[in-house]
Amino acid sequence: MNISQRLALAILAGLMFLPGVAAAQTTGLKIGYVNVQRVFADSPQLQAARLALQEEFSPRQRELVAQQKALQEKQAQLQRDMEVMGAEERTSAQREIRKQERELVRANDEFNEDVNLRQNDMFGKVQRALQLQIQAFAVQAGYDLILGEGVVYVQVGGPLDITQQVIDSLQNAGAGAQ
């Protein structure tokens, strides 16, 4: 059992001892747990996003691989021909290779940055959509409380809504302080 599951169980156990929740259980309180990380990792939406990213960036990746191969071939040719080249020709060829190496590094960095930005954007959209689907499922299935790693989904207006009780308590505390 991982930490998040233990935390959820501890919260559930703690909720069982609260008088309001114990009373709510007699009225049919329905509580569930969702492993949000697993839902995210196993979701078809994530798989589709990964495929879309691969399709979007594979042409640029193939181009970068071709540029790397061409540069390696140029370096190998320079190594073969270095002894028959003049000093000025050799220096010029080395300078050109270094220039192409820098351009390739810059292009790779830009590519990686673009992939990361796009991936974060797409994965964020998937995560938000999954959260909405978890909430919709909870409502449709009649859950009053859904616990997950770092998130709690509560059906508003259900037996767990203690908003009015908190307001009443604040008003009573405020009246006693005056």
C-alpha angles and dihedrals in degrees: 000000000000127000096264092052091049090049092051091049091048090051091048091049090048091049090054090063096051111101094222093051093044089054090046090054090063088057091054105268109188117207127180140178127223125193093218094186091055092045089052094046095046098040120119087222090064092047090051091048091051091050091048090051091050092050092046096050105029095089091055091044092052089049092052091048090051091050090050091050092048090050092050090051090050091050091049091049091050090052091051095045099037096099094052095045125094118245094254093046091048092049091048092050092048091049091050092050092050089050091051091047091054091047091049092049090049092048091049091049091050090047093051092047092050091048092049094048093048092044092051090049095048095043090048090054091049091049092051091047091050092050090053090048092050089052092047091049091049092053094044092048092046099246117161095193132021119187125199141155104306094340136089122191115201124183103235114238093020125125090280094061103108096164095118092046091053091049090049090050091050091049092049091048090047092050091050092050093055 
